[in-house]
Amino acid sequence: DEDVNPFMELMSESVGASLDYLSYPLYTLPPDTSLVKLGEYLSEPKCRRVAICDDECRQCENIVTRRSLLKFMSKHISYADLQEKLDDAGLDYRKEVIQVTDDTK
């Protein structure tokens, strides 16, 4: 089947469980990847999880989710840095919002 990820079976065997819940395409990174690079991958709309794989032994060592990265950052980034205001941090969090009212009354 062409839609099957060629690494899914190998990865499933490596972790000893089905990885069907992983998004496709399956994103993999080596263990020495920086947190910045990991964050770049996880910020992609269709990437919710990244498999950390050792290329030499072709084994999945861990699966990092958006939630687990945020949890790690909240524990390891200083309280002062986490208190920075959204506008000062340059975080693009604003989206256009349309308000719909019911005028049929």
Stockholm file with secondary structure:
# STOCKHOLM 1.0

chainA/1-105         DEDVNPFMELMSESVGASLDYLSYPLYTLPPDTSLVKLGEYLSEPKCRRVAICDDECRQCENIVTRRSLLKFMSKHISYADLQEKLDDAGLDYRKEVIQVTDDTK
#=GR chainA/1-105 SS CTTSCTTHHHHHHHHTSCCTTSCSSCCEECTTCCHHHHHHHHTSTTCCEEEEEETTTTEEEEEEEHHHHHHHHHHHSCHHHHTSCHHHHTCCCCCCCCCCCCCCC
#=GC SS_cons         CTTSCTTHHHHHHHHTSCCTTSCSSCCEECTTCCHHHHHHHHTSTTCCEEEEEETTTTEEEEEEEHHHHHHHHHHHSCHHHHTSCHHHHTCCCCCCCCCCCCCCC
//
